[in-house]
Amino acid sequence: MKRLARRKIATEKEILEHFTSVMRGETEDAKVSDRNRAAEFLEKYYSSKRDSEDLGGGVVIVDDIGGGVQNED
């Protein structure tokens, strides 16, 4: 059952291949507007992916409140 469900859901690679094919005009029924929308989708996908990689994908906590222990010599 899981195997059948996986076949019904497109993978990330399949989606990217589809939009790339439409953008390049490799499908016969792709209009110019379809090609533009596919290009916009790909641009948004890659820019969001690039942004998440630039952030490092993690959370940085900075403790700049102070109040730490001070040494009095």
C-alpha positions, -999 to +999 in steps of 0.1 A: +000+000+000+028+024+009+045+016-024+013+025-043+009+057-024+045+067-032+038+062-069+008+086-068+028+114-053+053+132-075+088+135-062+107+167-060+129+157-089+098+148-111+083+182-103+115+201-112+119+180-144+083+188-154+086+226-149+120+226-166+105+208-196+076+233-198+099+263-194+121+250-223+091+245-245+097+207-248+060+200-243+038+206-274+010+224-257+030+248-237+020+284-243+043+313-237+024+321-205+029+285-193+066+287-200+069+320-181+050+306-151+072+275-150+103+298-151+089+318-122+082+287-102+118+274-108+133+308-098+113+309-066+122+273-058+160+279-063+160+313-046+143+299-015+166+269-015+196+292-018+183+314+010+179+285+033+214+273+026+228+308+032+211+308+067+228+275+075+195+260+082+200+264+120+192+288+148+219+309+164+213+321+199+232+352+210+234+359+247+241+396+248+220+405+278+249+405+302+247+399+339+273+372+337+298+365+365+326+390+367+360+383+382+370+409+408+408+406+413 
